[in-house]
Amino acid sequence: MLTHKNPGSGALRPLLQLILLLSICLPLLPLHAASDDQATEMVGNWLTETGHGIIAISIAPDGSYQGRIAGGNDPQRLDTHNPDESRRSQTLLGQVIMQGLKYDGNGKWSGGTIYDPDSGRHYKCHLELLDKDRLQVRGFIGFSLLGRSQVWTRFLGSSLTLPPASR
C-alpha cells in the first residue's frame, strides 16, 4: 500500500509549533514586564514639597500614570493662570495635572507632562521613587537639565483638606 506524503509538510510542523508557542507566551510578556514591584509603588496620595497640595497618582485607562489634584490648603482655588481663558473659572481640585507617564523600570517613570497651576505652563516630566515614601518629581523644558525638581512625600492623612497656608 502506497501512502502519499504532502511535500513540505515536514517544514510546516516547526512553523506551526512556533506559532502555537508564541500564541501562548506573548500574552504573558506584559505581565512579566510589569512584575517589577516598584511599577505601582507610586500609586497613591502625595503631598507636594510646598505642603500646599495633595496629588493622587493612579493608572490611567491607557496604562500610563497620571496625577490629579485631590486636595490641598485651598480647595476653592481657581485655575487663574490657565492659558485657556475658558478654564480660568474652574477649580483646580479634581484636575489632572500629570499625565502620560510610562514606567521605565528601577523606580523611574518618564514620557509624561506636568501642569504647573502657579504659572499655567506645561512641562515634560519624569519621576523617580527615592524610597517608598519619597518621590522626586522633575519638570523641565526640552531636556532634563533645564528644569526643577521637588520631592513629594507619601500622604497618609485622612482629610484631603490641609490647613490654610501661613503668610
C-alpha positions as CSV (number, residue, x, y, z in Angstrom):
1,M,0.0,0.0,0.0
2,L,1.3,3.4,-1.0
3,T,1.0,6.3,1.3
4,H,1.1,9.8,-0.1
5,K,3.0,12.4,1.9
6,N,2.3,16.1,1.3
7,P,5.6,17.7,0.2
8,G,6.7,20.4,2.6
9,S,4.5,19.2,5.5
10,G,7.7,18.5,7.5
11,A,8.6,22.1,7.1
12,L,5.2,23.3,8.3
13,R,5.3,21.4,11.6
14,P,8.1,23.5,13.2
15,L,6.4,26.7,12.0
16,L,3.0,25.6,13.5
17,Q,4.8,24.8,16.7
18,L,6.4,28.2,16.8
19,I,3.1,29.9,16.2
20,L,1.5,27.9,19.0
21,L,4.3,28.7,21.4
22,L,4.1,32.4,20.6
23,S,0.4,32.5,21.0
24,I,0.8,31.1,24.5
25,C,3.8,33.2,25.5
26,L,3.1,36.6,24.1
27,P,0.2,37.4,26.3
28,L,2.4,36.7,29.3
29,L,5.1,39.2,28.3
30,P,3.4,42.3,29.6
31,L,2.8,40.5,33.0
32,H,6.5,39.8,33.2
33,A,7.5,43.3,32.3
34,A,5.1,44.7,35.0
35,S,6.4,42.3,37.6
36,D,8.8,45.0,38.9
37,D,7.4,45.7,42.4
38,Q,8.1,49.4,42.1
39,A,5.9,49.8,39.0
40,T,2.8,50.5,41.1
41,E,4.6,51.7,44.2
42,M,3.9,55.4,43.4
43,V,0.2,54.9,43.1
44,G,-1.5,56.8,46.0
45,N,-1.6,60.2,47.5
46,W,1.4,62.5,47.6
47,L,2.0,65.8,49.5
48,T,3.8,68.3,47.3
49,E,7.1,69.7,48.6
50,T,5.5,73.1,49.4
51,G,2.9,71.3,51.5
52,H,0.0,73.1,49.8
53,G,-1.3,70.3,47.6
54,I,-2.2,66.6,47.6
55,I,-1.8,64.8,44.3
56,A,-3.4,61.4,43.7
57,I,-1.4,59.3,41.4
58,S,-3.2,56.5,39.6
59,I,-3.0,54.3,36.5
60,A,-4.9,55.8,33.6
61,P,-7.1,53.6,31.3
62,D,-4.4,53.5,28.7
63,G,-1.9,52.0,31.2
64,S,0.1,55.2,31.7
65,Y,0.3,57.0,35.1
66,Q,-1.4,60.3,35.9
67,G,-1.8,62.7,38.8
68,R,-4.9,64.5,39.8
69,I,-5.2,67.3,42.4
70,A,-7.0,65.5,45.2
71,G,-6.8,68.1,48.0
72,G,-4.8,70.9,49.5
73,N,-5.0,74.1,51.5
74,D,-7.3,76.0,49.1
75,P,-9.9,73.6,47.7
76,Q,-11.7,76.5,46.0
77,R,-8.6,77.8,44.2
78,L,-9.3,78.7,40.6
79,D,-7.1,77.8,37.7
80,T,-6.5,81.6,37.1
81,H,-3.2,81.1,35.2
82,N,-4.5,78.6,32.6
83,P,-3.6,79.7,29.1
84,D,-7.2,78.7,28.1
85,E,-9.3,81.6,29.3
86,S,-12.4,79.3,29.4
87,R,-10.8,77.2,32.1
88,R,-9.7,80.0,34.4
89,S,-13.0,79.9,36.3
90,Q,-12.7,76.2,37.1
91,T,-11.3,75.0,40.4
92,L,-8.0,73.2,40.4
93,L,-9.4,70.5,42.7
94,G,-10.0,67.3,40.7
95,Q,-8.0,68.4,37.6
96,V,-5.4,66.1,36.1
97,I,-2.0,67.8,36.2
98,M,0.3,64.9,35.4
99,Q,-0.3,62.5,32.5
100,G,1.3,60.1,30.0
101,L,4.0,58.8,32.3
102,K,5.3,55.3,31.5
103,Y,7.2,53.0,33.8
104,D,10.9,52.6,32.7
105,G,11.9,50.2,35.5
106,N,14.0,50.6,38.6
107,G,11.6,53.0,40.2
108,K,11.6,55.6,37.3
109,W,8.8,57.0,35.1
110,S,9.2,59.2,32.1
111,G,7.5,60.4,28.9
112,G,4.8,62.5,30.6
113,T,3.9,66.1,31.2
114,I,3.1,68.1,34.3
115,Y,1.0,71.2,34.6
116,D,2.1,74.0,36.9
117,P,-1.0,75.8,38.1
118,D,1.1,78.7,39.5
119,S,2.4,79.6,36.0
120,G,-0.2,78.0,33.7
121,R,2.6,76.2,31.9
122,H,3.0,72.5,30.9
123,Y,6.4,70.8,31.2
124,K,7.9,67.5,30.3
125,C,8.4,65.4,33.4
126,H,9.9,62.3,34.9
127,L,9.6,60.8,38.3
128,E,11.9,58.7,40.5
129,L,10.9,56.8,43.6
130,L,13.6,57.6,46.1
131,D,12.1,55.3,48.7
132,K,8.6,54.0,49.5
133,D,7.6,57.4,50.9
134,R,9.6,59.9,48.8
135,L,9.0,60.7,45.1
136,Q,11.3,63.1,43.1
137,V,9.3,65.0,40.5
138,R,11.2,66.8,37.8
139,G,9.6,69.2,35.4
140,F,11.6,70.5,32.5
141,I,11.7,72.2,29.1
142,G,13.4,70.4,26.3
143,F,15.8,68.2,28.2
144,S,16.1,67.4,31.9
145,L,18.9,69.9,32.7
146,L,16.5,72.9,32.1
147,G,14.1,72.4,34.9
148,R,13.5,72.0,38.6
149,S,12.7,69.1,41.0
150,Q,10.6,68.7,44.0
151,V,10.5,65.8,46.5
152,W,6.9,64.8,47.3
153,T,6.2,62.7,50.4
154,R,3.5,60.0,50.7
155,F,0.4,61.4,52.2
156,L,-1.3,59.1,54.7
157,G,-3.7,61.6,56.3
158,S,-7.4,61.0,56.4
159,S,-8.5,64.5,55.4
160,L,-7.7,65.9,51.9
161,T,-8.2,69.4,53.2
162,L,-5.0,70.9,54.5
163,P,-4.7,73.9,56.9
164,P,-4.5,77.3,55.1
165,A,-1.0,78.4,54.1
166,S,0.6,80.8,56.6
167,R,1.5,84.1,55.0
